[in-house]
Amino acid sequence: MKRETSNEQHVLSVMQKAFDKGQQGNMDANKMLHWLKQELQTAYTFNNNEKAL
């Protein structure tokens, strides 16, 4: 349960960063989707590496 909450909080944090960047006018929709994908994939990779260790 703790890990699920951690993952949810990470996703919310990434979404908030994307929203903030969008508000600053630095991203269009395509850039935002690419950025979100990169951020979430990076976190997923780190989490899987931690499990393997």
RATAQUI-V605913 format. One record per helix or strand of 3 or more residues. SS is the DSSP state (H for helix, E for strand). FROM is the first residue (numbers start at 1). TO is the last residue. If there is no record, write none. Layout:
ss->(SS & SS)
from->(FROM & FROM)
to->(TO & TO)
This chain:
ss->(H & H)
from->(2 & 29)
to->(23 & 52)
